[in-house]
């Protein structure tokens, strides 16, 4: 992984943490996720018009990715309804790189050095350490199956999109079609579940939701591009450093509890990042 790709993935991690914080900050998590999808659909349509469509061999993986994205969104919504950003996010994001690393060993041609493997595992360990409060601080364990379901969705779409974008011939065109279909299905589900009331009348809420969607597209667009020029497991592990940004946002801007354990975990994550680069 070149230094420029490394920095791009870290920027994507910041964007990812920012849009998750925006969704968590809102009172209606389901409505926020629908607005996120609306933004995905709008931007996806623009990208479809500008960039070439994926090659035929990539469509199966794109369809699989859409299914995993829907699982991810549904589970993430449920998790945020039951727990703090600084607990849900580490579990959801920390588990995914481990799944990708193991599955990628059997499914991907990527070459990863032993040091980089240790780096990815270290990042995942630090992220999961941040989430230990759900067991030790009396927090609701009802969030766990939803957070783990979100992790499974993340791992599934990471693998599908990494391979699909490589086959598509153009990562940007692939991302555009992906976001359009994902948005179409999730928005239809939202309208079925809530009716038109799921679309807010307040321009401020509408603007915040659409802004979160734009950040989400930018974050994942960068990540998918990076997967076409660097090992998928390495990109997946590095982008989960977004947990550090999410915990910072949760503590500083949302008043969530900070403790020594979180700081130690952040140091472990930083060490994992260094291992992927030295």
SERO-4910 file (N, C-alpha, C, O; in steps of 0.05 Angstrom, whole numbers):
BEGIN
 pado doro    nc1    nc2    nc3   cac1   cac2   cac3    cc1    cc2    cc3    oc1    oc2    oc3
  Unk    A     17    -24      0      0      0      0     18     25      0     35     28     18
  Unk    A     14     42    -19     30     67    -21     21     87      1     -1     84     12
  Unk    A     37    106      6     31    126     27      6    142     19    -10    149     37
  Unk    A      3    148     -6    -21    164    -15    -46    148    -10    -67    159     -2
  Unk    A    -46    122    -16    -70    105    -11    -75    103     19    -98    104     28
  Unk    A    -53    100     34    -55     99     63    -70    124     74    -88    122     91
  Unk    A    -61    148     65    -74    172     75   -103    174     65   -121    184     80
  Unk    A   -108    165     41   -136    166     30   -154    149     47   -177    156     53
  Unk    A   -145    125     55   -161    107     71   -166    119     99   -188    116    110
  Unk    A   -146    132    110   -150    145    136   -171    167    134   -187    171    152
  Unk    A   -170    182    112   -191    203    108   -218    191    105   -238    201    116
  Unk    A   -220    168     91   -245    154     89   -255    145    116   -279    145    122
  Unk    A   -237    137    134   -244    129    161   -256    152    176   -276    148    191
  Unk    A   -245    176    173   -256    199    187   -284    205    176   -302    211    192
  Unk    A   -288    204    150   -314    209    139   -334    188    149   -357    195    155
  Unk    A   -326    163    151   -344    142    160   -353    146    189   -376    144    195
  Unk    A   -334    153    206   -341    159    234   -360    183    236   -378    183    253
  Unk    A   -355    203    219   -372    227    220   -401    222    212   -419    232    225
  Unk    A   -405    206    191   -433    201    184   -447    183    204   -471    185    208
  Unk    A   -432    164    216   -444    147    237   -452    164    261   -473    159    273
  Unk    A   -435    183    268   -442    201    290   -467    218    284   -483    223    302
  Unk    A   -470    226    259   -493    241    251   -518    225    253   -539    234    263
  Unk    A   -517    200    245   -540    182    247   -547    177    276   -570    177    284
  Unk    A   -527    171    293   -531    166    321   -542    190    336   -558    188    354
  Unk    A   -533    214    327   -541    239    341   -571    244    337   -584    256    355
  Unk    A   -583    236    315   -611    241    310   -629    225    328   -621    204    338
  Unk    A   -653    234    332   -672    221    350   -684    196    337   -688    176    351
  Unk    A   -689    196    311   -701    174    297   -680    161    279   -674    171    257
  Unk    A   -668    139    289   -646    126    275   -655    114    248   -640    115    228
  Unk    A   -680    103    247   -690     91    222   -694    113    201   -687    109    178
  Unk    A   -705    135    209   -709    157    190   -683    167    180   -680    174    156
  Unk    A   -663    169    197   -636    178    189   -624    160    168   -612    169    149
  Unk    A   -628    133    172   -617    114    153   -631    116    126   -619    112    106
  Unk    A   -657    121    127   -672    125    102   -662    149     87   -658    148     62
  Unk    A   -658    171    101   -647    196     88   -620    190     77   -613    200     56
  Unk    A   -604    175     92   -577    167     82   -580    153     55   -565    158     37
  Unk    A   -600    135     53   -604    120     29   -613    138      6   -605    134    -17
  Unk    A   -630    157     12   -639    176     -9   -615    191    -21   -613    193    -45
  Unk    A   -597    200     -4   -573    213    -14   -556    194    -30   -545    201    -51
  Unk    A   -554    169    -21   -539    148    -37   -551    146    -65   -536    145    -84
  Unk    A   -578    145    -66   -591    142    -92   -586    165   -111   -581    161   -135
  Unk    A   -588    189   -100   -583    213   -117   -555    214   -128   -550    218   -151
  Unk    A   -536    210   -110   -508    211   -118   -501    187   -136   -486    189   -155
  Unk    A   -513    164   -130   -509    140   -147   -518    145   -175   -505    137   -194
  Unk    A   -541    158   -179   -551    164   -206   -532    182   -221   -527    178   -245
  Unk    A   -521    202   -207   -502    220   -220   -477    204   -229   -467    208   -251
  Unk    A   -467    187   -212   -444    171   -218   -449    151   -241   -432    147   -258
  Unk    A   -473    140   -242   -481    122   -264   -480    137   -291   -473    125   -311
  Unk    A   -487    162   -290   -488    178   -315   -459    186   -324   -454    190   -348
  Unk    A   -441    189   -305   -415    199   -311   -395    177   -317   -378    180   -335
  Unk    A   -397    155   -302   -377    134   -304   -388    109   -319   -412    105   -319
  Unk    A   -371     93   -331   -380     69   -346   -392     48   -327   -384     46   -304
  Unk    A   -412     33   -338   -425     12   -322   -405    -11   -317   -386    -14   -333
  Unk    A   -409    -26   -296   -392    -49   -291   -393    -70   -314   -413    -72   -327
  Unk    A   -371    -84   -317   -371   -106   -337   -389   -128   -327   -394   -131   -303
  Unk    A   -399   -145   -346   -418   -166   -339   -409   -184   -316   -425   -193   -300
  Unk    A   -383   -191   -315   -373   -210   -295   -374   -198   -267   -371   -214   -248
  Unk    A   -379   -172   -264   -380   -161   -237   -408   -159   -225   -411   -154   -202
  Unk    A   -429   -164   -242   -456   -160   -233   -465   -179   -210   -480   -171   -193
  Unk    A   -456   -204   -211   -463   -222   -190   -453   -213   -163   -467   -214   -143
  Unk    A   -428   -204   -162   -417   -194   -137   -430   -168   -129   -433   -164   -105
  Unk    A   -438   -151   -148   -452   -127   -141   -479   -133   -127   -486   -120   -107
  Unk    A   -494   -152   -138   -519   -160   -126   -515   -171    -98   -531   -166    -80
  Unk    A   -494   -187    -95   -488   -198    -68   -481   -176    -49   -489   -177    -25
  Unk    A   -466   -156    -58   -459   -134    -41   -484   -118    -32   -486   -110     -9
  Unk    A   -503   -114    -51   -527    -99    -43   -541   -113    -20   -551   -100     -2
  Unk    A   -543   -140    -22   -556   -155      0   -541   -151     26   -553   -148     47
  Unk    A   -514   -152     26   -499   -148     50   -501   -120     61   -502   -115     85
  Unk    A   -503   -100     43   -507    -72     52   -534    -69     66   -536    -54     86
  Unk    A   -555    -82     56   -581    -81     69   -580    -93     97   -592    -83    116
  Unk    A   -566   -116    100   -563   -128    126   -548   -109    145   -555   -106    168
  Unk    A   -527    -97    134   -511    -78    150   -528    -55    160   -526    -48    184
  Unk    A   -543    -43    142   -559    -19    150   -580    -27    171   -584    -12    190
  Unk    A   -594    -49    166   -616    -57    184   -605    -63    212   -616    -54    232
  Unk    A   -582    -77    213   -571    -84    239   -559    -60    253   -561    -57    277
  Unk    A   -546    -42    238   -534    -18    250   -556     -1    262   -552     11    283
  Unk    A   -578      2    248   -601     17    258   -610      6    285   -614     21    304
  Unk    A   -614    -21    286   -622    -34    310   -602    -30    333   -610    -27    356
  Unk    A   -576    -31    326   -556    -29    347   -556     -1    359   -554      3    383
  Unk    A   -558     20    342   -558     47    351   -583     54    368   -582     74    383
  Unk    A   -604     39    364   -628     43    381   -624     32    409   -640     37    427
  Unk    A   -603     16    413   -599      2    438   -573      8    452   -569      0    475
  Unk    A   -554     24    439   -529     29    452   -515     54    443   -523     66    423
  Unk    A   -494     62    457   -479     86    451   -462     82    426   -455     59    419
  Unk    A   -456    104    413   -438    104    390   -411     91    397   -400     75    382
  Unk    A   -400     99    420   -373     90    428   -373     61    437   -351     50    443
  Unk    A   -396     47    438   -397     18    443   -404      3    418   -391    -17    411
  Unk    A   -426     12    405   -436     -2    381   -414     -2    359   -408    -23    348
  Unk    A   -404     22    354   -385     25    331   -361      7    334   -353     -6    314
  Unk    A   -347      6    357   -324    -12    359   -330    -41    354   -315    -55    341
  Unk    A   -353    -51    365   -360    -79    360   -365    -85    331   -355   -104    319
  Unk    A   -381    -67    319   -389    -71    291   -365    -69    272   -363    -85    254
  Unk    A   -348    -50    277   -325    -46    259   -301    -63    266   -285    -70    248
  Unk    A   -298    -70    291   -274    -85    299   -275   -115    292   -255   -127    287
  Unk    A   -299   -126    290   -302   -154    283   -298   -158    253   -288   -179    245
  Unk    A   -307   -139    237   -307   -143    208   -279   -149    196   -277   -167    180
  Unk    A   -258   -134    204   -231   -140    192   -222   -169    198   -208   -181    181
  Unk    A   -229   -180    221   -221   -207    227   -235   -227    209   -223   -246    199
  Unk    A   -261   -222    203   -276   -239    185   -263   -237    157   -259   -258    143
  Unk    A   -257   -213    148   -246   -209    121   -218   -222    119   -212   -234     99
  Unk    A   -202   -220    140   -176   -231    140   -177   -261    137   -162   -273    121
  Unk    A   -194   -274    152   -197   -304    151   -209   -312    124   -198   -330    111
  Unk    A   -231   -300    116   -244   -307     91   -226   -301     67   -226   -317     48
  Unk    A   -212   -279     69   -195   -271     47   -172   -291     42   -162   -293     20
  Unk    A   -164   -305     63   -143   -325     60   -151   -346     40   -134   -357     26
  Unk    A   -177   -353     40   -187   -373     22   -198   -362     -5   -198   -377    -25
  Unk    A   -206   -337     -5   -221   -326    -28   -204   -307    -45   -211   -303    -69
  Unk    A   -183   -295    -34   -170   -273    -48   -142   -281    -56   -129   -297    -43
  Unk    A   -132   -269    -78   -105   -274    -87    -85   -255    -74    -61   -257    -80
  Unk    A    -94   -237    -58    -77   -216    -46    -54   -228    -30    -57   -248    -16
  Unk    A    -31   -215    -32     -8   -223    -16     -5   -203      8     -1   -179      3
  Unk    A     -6   -213     32     -3   -196     56     20   -207     72     21   -232     77
  Unk    A     38   -190     81     61   -199     97     52   -206    125     31   -197    134
  Unk    A     67   -223    138     61   -231    166     58   -206    184     41   -205    202
  Unk    A     75   -186    180     74   -162    196     47   -148    192     35   -138    211
  Unk    A     38   -147    167     12   -133    162    -11   -149    174    -30   -137    183
  Unk    A     -9   -176    174    -29   -192    187    -31   -185    216    -52   -182    228
  Unk    A     -7   -183    229     -6   -176    257    -18   -148    261    -32   -143    281
  Unk    A    -13   -130    243    -23   -103    245    -54   -103    244    -67    -89    260
  Unk    A    -65   -118    225    -95   -119    223   -107   -131    248   -127   -121    258
  Unk    A    -95   -153    257   -105   -166    282   -103   -147    306   -121   -146    322
  Unk    A    -81   -132    307    -77   -113    329    -98    -91    328   -109    -84    349
  Unk    A   -104    -81    304   -125    -61    301   -151    -72    311   -166    -59    326
  Unk    A   -158    -96    303   -183   -109    311   -184   -113    341   -205   -109    354
  Unk    A   -162   -121    353   -161   -126    382   -165   -100    397   -180    -99    417
  Unk    A   -153    -79    388   -156    -53    401   -184    -43    399   -195    -31    418
  Unk    A   -197    -47    376   -224    -38    372   -243    -53    391   -260    -41    403
  Unk    A   -240    -79    392   -257    -95    409   -253    -89    439   -271    -91    455
  Unk    A   -228    -82    446   -222    -74    473   -239    -49    481   -248    -47    504
  Unk    A   -242    -32    462   -259     -8    467   -288    -15    473   -301      0    487
  Unk    A   -296    -37    463   -324    -45    466   -330    -61    492   -352    -69    496
  Unk    A   -309    -66    508   -313    -84    531   -333    -74    551   -343    -89    568
  Unk    A   -339    -48    550   -357    -36    570   -385    -49    569   -399    -48    589
  Unk    A   -392    -61    546   -418    -73    545   -420    -97    564   -442   -106    572
  Unk    A   -397   -108    571   -396   -131    589   -389   -122    618   -399   -135    637
  Unk    A   -374   -101    621   -363    -93    647   -377    -69    660   -374    -64    684
  Unk    A   -392    -54    644   -404    -29    655   -434    -30    657   -447    -10    660
  Unk    A   -445    -54    656   -474    -57    659   -491    -46    636   -514    -40    640
  Unk    A   -479    -43    612   -494    -33    590   -511    -55    577   -506    -79    582
  Unk    A   -531    -48    562   -549    -67    550   -535    -85    530   -522    -76    512
  Unk    A   -539   -111    535   -527   -131    516   -545   -136    493   -538   -151    475
  Unk    A   -568   -123    493   -587   -127    470   -575   -116    444   -584   -123    422
  Unk    A   -555    -98    447   -543    -87    422   -524   -107    408   -519   -104    385
  Unk    A   -515   -127    423   -494   -145    412   -502   -160    387   -487   -158    367
  Unk    A   -525   -174    385   -531   -188    360   -534   -169    336   -527   -176    314
  Unk    A   -543   -144    341   -546   -125    320   -519   -115    311   -513   -112    287
  Unk    A   -501   -109    330   -474   -100    324   -458   -121    309   -444   -115    290
  Unk    A   -461   -146    317   -447   -168    304   -459   -174    276   -444   -181    258
  Unk    A   -485   -170    274   -498   -173    247   -488   -151    229   -483   -156    205
  Unk    A   -484   -127    239   -472   -105    223   -444   -112    215   -436   -106    192
  Unk    A   -428   -125    232   -401   -133    226   -401   -153    203   -384   -152    185
  Unk    A   -419   -173    205   -421   -193    184   -428   -180    157   -417   -187    136
  Unk    A   -447   -161    158   -453   -146    133   -430   -131    122   -425   -131     98
  Unk    A   -415   -118    140   -391   -103    131   -370   -121    118   -359   -114     97
  Unk    A   -365   -143    131   -345   -162    120   -355   -172     93   -339   -175     74
  Unk    A   -381   -179     91   -391   -190     66   -390   -170     43   -381   -177     21
  Unk    A   -397   -145     48   -396   -126     26   -368   -117     20   -362   -110     -3
  Unk    A   -350   -118     39   -322   -111     34   -309   -131     15   -296   -123     -4
  Unk    A   -314   -156     20   -303   -177      3   -316   -176    -25   -302   -177    -46
  Unk    A   -343   -173    -26   -357   -172    -51   -349   -148    -68   -344   -150    -92
  Unk    A   -347   -125    -55   -340   -100    -70   -311    -99    -78   -304    -89    -99
  Unk    A   -293   -109    -61   -265   -110    -69   -261   -126    -94   -247   -118   -113
  Unk    A   -273   -150    -95   -270   -168   -118   -287   -157   -142   -278   -157   -164
  Unk    A   -311   -146   -136   -328   -136   -157   -316   -112   -171   -318   -110   -195
  Unk    A   -305    -94   -155   -293    -69   -167   -269    -76   -185   -265    -63   -205
  Unk    A   -254    -96   -177   -231   -105   -193   -241   -116   -220   -228   -112   -240
  Unk    A   -263   -130   -219   -274   -142   -244   -289   -122   -261   -292   -126   -285
  Unk    A   -299   -101   -249   -317    -83   -263   -303    -66   -284   -316    -57   -303
  Unk    A   -277    -62   -281   -263    -45   -300   -262    -16   -292   -245     -1   -302
  Unk    A   -280     -7   -275   -281     21   -265   -294     21   -238   -318     17   -235
  Unk    A   -278     27   -217   -288     26   -190   -310     47   -185   -329     41   -171
  Unk    A   -308     70   -198   -328     92   -194   -355     84   -205   -375     88   -192
  Unk    A   -355     72   -229   -380     63   -241   -392     41   -224   -417     41   -220
  Unk    A   -376     23   -214   -386      2   -196   -399     14   -171   -421      5   -164
  Unk    A   -386     33   -159   -397     45   -134   -424     59   -140   -442     58   -124
  Unk    A   -426     73   -163   -450     87   -170   -474     68   -172   -495     73   -160
  Unk    A   -471     45   -186   -493     26   -189   -499     13   -162   -522      8   -155
  Unk    A   -478      8   -146   -482     -4   -120   -499     14   -102   -518      4    -90
  Unk    A   -492     39   -100   -507     58    -83   -535     62    -93   -554     65    -77
  Unk    A   -539     62   -119   -566     66   -130   -584     43   -122   -606     47   -112
  Unk    A   -576     18   -127   -593     -5   -120   -597     -8    -90   -619    -15    -81
  Unk    A   -576     -4    -75   -578     -5    -46   -598     15    -36   -615      9    -19
  Unk    A   -596     40    -46   -614     61    -38   -643     55    -46   -661     59    -30
  Unk    A   -646     45    -70   -673     39    -80   -687     19    -62   -710     23    -54
  Unk    A   -674     -3    -55   -686    -24    -39   -691    -15    -10   -712    -20      2
  Unk    A   -672     -1      2   -675      7     30   -696     29     32   -712     29     52
  Unk    A   -698     47     13   -718     68     14   -746     57     10   -765     65     23
  Unk    A   -749     37     -8   -775     24    -11   -783     11     15   -806     12     23
  Unk    A   -764     -2     28   -770    -15     54   -778      6     75   -797      2     90
  Unk    A   -764     29     75   -771     50     94   -799     61     89   -814     66    108
  Unk    A   -806     65     64   -833     75     58   -854     55     65   -876     62     73
  Unk    A   -848     29     60   -867      8     67   -871      7     98   -894      3    107
  Unk    A   -850     10    113   -852      7    142   -864     32    155   -879     29    174
  Unk    A   -859     56    145   -868     80    158   -886     97    141   -899    115    151
  Unk    A   -887     93    115   -902    111     97   -886    136     93   -862    137     98
  Unk    A   -899    157     82   -886    182     76   -876    196    101   -860    215     99
  Unk    A   -885    188    125   -876    201    149   -847    196    155   -835    210    171
  Unk    A   -835    176    141   -806    171    145   -789    193    132   -766    196    139
  Unk    A   -801    209    114   -787    232    102   -794    257    119   -817    265    119
  Unk    A   -775    269    132   -781    291    150   -789    317    135   -780    321    112
  Unk    A   -805    333    148   -813    358    136   -795    381    144   -794    402    132
  Unk    A   -780    376    166   -761    397    176   -737    398    157   -722    379    155
  Unk    A   -732    421    144   -709    423    126   -683    418    139   -664    408    127
  Unk    A   -680    425    165   -655    421    179   -649    391    182   -627    382    176
  Unk    A   -669    375    190   -665    346    193   -660    334    165   -643    316    163
  Unk    A   -674    343    145   -670    333    118   -641    339    109   -628    321     97
  Unk    A   -632    363    114   -605    370    106   -584    354    120   -564    346    108
  Unk    A   -588    349    146   -568    334    161   -567    305    151   -545    294    147
  Unk    A   -590    293    145   -591    266    135   -578    263    108   -562    245    103
  Unk    A   -583    282     91   -571    281     64   -541    286     65   -526    275     49
  Unk    A   -533    303     84   -504    309     87   -489    283     97   -468    277     87
  Unk    A   -502    269    115   -491    244    125   -488    224    101   -468    210     99
  Unk    A   -508    224     84   -507    206     61   -484    213     42   -471    195     31
  Unk    A   -479    239     38   -457    247     21   -430    239     33   -413    230     19
  Unk    A   -427    242     59   -403    233     72   -399    203     69   -377    193     65
  Unk    A   -421    188     72   -420    159     69   -411    151     42   -395    133     39
  Unk    A   -422    164     21   -413    157     -7   -384    163    -10   -369    146    -21
  Unk    A   -374    186     -1   -346    193     -4   -328    173     10   -308    165      0
  Unk    A   -336    165     35   -320    146     50   -317    120     36   -296    108     34
  Unk    A   -340    109     26   -338     83     14   -327     84    -15   -315     64    -23
  Unk    A   -332    105    -29   -320    108    -55   -289    106    -53   -277     92    -69
  Unk    A   -278    120    -34   -249    119    -30   -240     90    -23   -220     80    -33
  Unk    A   -255     77     -5   -248     51      4   -248     30    -19   -230     14    -22
  Unk    A   -269     31    -35   -271     12    -58   -249     17    -78   -237     -2    -88
  Unk    A   -243     42    -83   -220     48   -101   -195     37    -89   -179     25   -104
  Unk    A   -191     41    -63   -166     31    -50   -164      1    -52   -142    -10    -55
  Unk    A   -187    -14    -51   -186    -43    -54   -177    -52    -81   -169    -75    -84
  Unk    A   -179    -35   -101   -170    -43   -128   -140    -39   -131   -129    -49   -151
  Unk    A   -127    -25   -113    -98    -20   -116    -82    -30    -92    -58    -28    -91
  Unk    A    -96    -42    -72    -82    -52    -47    -97    -76    -37   -121    -80    -45
  Unk    A    -85    -93    -21    -99   -117    -10   -124   -110      5   -125    -91     21
  Unk    A   -146   -125     -1   -172   -118     10   -172   -120     41   -183   -103     54
  Unk    A   -160   -141     52   -159   -144     81   -144   -121     94   -152   -112    116
  Unk    A   -123   -111     81   -107    -89     92   -124    -63     92   -124    -48    112
  Unk    A   -138    -58     70   -155    -34     68   -177    -36     89   -183    -16    102
  Unk    A   -190    -59     91   -212    -62    110   -202    -58    139   -216    -44    154
  Unk    A   -179    -69    146   -169    -64    173   -162    -35    178   -168    -25    199
  Unk    A   -149    -22    159   -141      5    163   -164     24    165   -164     43    181
  Unk    A   -185     20    149   -208     38    149   -223     36    176   -239     54    183
  Unk    A   -219     14    190   -233     11    216   -220     28    238   -229     28    261
  Unk    A   -198     41    231   -187     61    250   -207     84    254   -203    101    271
  Unk    A   -228     84    238   -250    103    242   -261    101    270   -273    120    280
  Unk    A   -256     78    284   -265     75    311   -253     97    329   -267    107    347
  Unk    A   -228    103    325   -215    124    341   -229    150    337   -234    165    357
  Unk    A   -236    157    312   -250    181    307   -278    181    320   -287    201    331
  Unk    A   -292    157    318   -319    155    329   -319    158    359   -336    172    370
  Unk    A   -299    146    373   -298    149    402   -292    178    410   -304    188    429
  Unk    A   -275    191    395   -269    219    400   -294    236    397   -300    253    414
  Unk    A   -309    232    376   -334    247    371   -354    241    393   -367    259    403
  Unk    A   -356    215    400   -376    207    421   -370    220    448   -388    229    462
  Unk    A   -344    221    455   -336    232    481   -337    262    481   -348    274    500
  Unk    A   -326    275    460   -324    304    460   -351    318    454   -358    338    466
  Unk    A   -365    307    434   -389    321    424   -415    310    434   -436    323    434
  Unk    A   -415    285    444   -440    272    453   -440    267    483   -460    257    493
  Unk    A   -419    273    496   -418    270    525   -417    241    535   -424    236    557
  Unk    A   -408    223    518   -405    195    526   -380    192    543   -362    207    542
  Unk    A   -381    171    560   -360    167    580   -333    160    568   -331    143    550
  Unk    A   -312    173    578   -285    166    571   -271    154    595   -276    162    618
  Unk    A   -254    134    590   -239    122    612   -212    114    603   -205    115    579
  Unk    A   -195    105    621   -168     97    615   -167     74    595   -150     73    577
  Unk    A   -186     56    597   -187     33    579   -190     42    550   -177     30    532
  Unk    A   -206     62    545   -210     71    518   -184     83    507   -178     80    483
  Unk    A   -170     97    524   -145    109    515   -123     88    509   -108     90    490
  Unk    A   -123     67    526   -104     45    520   -111     31    494    -94     25    478
  Unk    A   -137     27    490   -146     14    466   -139     31    441   -131     20    421
  Unk    A   -142     57    444   -134     75    422   -104     72    415    -96     73    392
  Unk    A    -88     69    436    -59     65    432    -54     39    418    -36     38    401
  Unk    A    -69     18    424    -65     -8    411    -72     -5    381    -58    -16    364
  Unk    A    -94      8    376   -102     12    348    -81     28    332    -74     21    310
  Unk    A    -70     48    345    -49     64    332    -25     46    326    -12     49    305
  Unk    A    -18     29    345      4     10    341     -1     -8    317     17    -14    302
  Unk    A    -26    -17    314    -33    -34    292    -30    -19    266    -21    -31    246
  Unk    A    -38      6    265    -34     22    241     -5     25    233      2     23    210
  Unk    A     12     29    253     40     31    248     51      5    236     68      6    218
  Unk    A     42    -17    246     51    -43    236     44    -48    207     58    -61    193
  Unk    A     22    -36    198     14    -39    170     31    -22    152     30    -25    127
  Unk    A     46     -3    163     61     16    147     91     12    148    105     18    129
  Unk    A    102      2    170    132      0    173    143    -23    156    167    -27    155
***
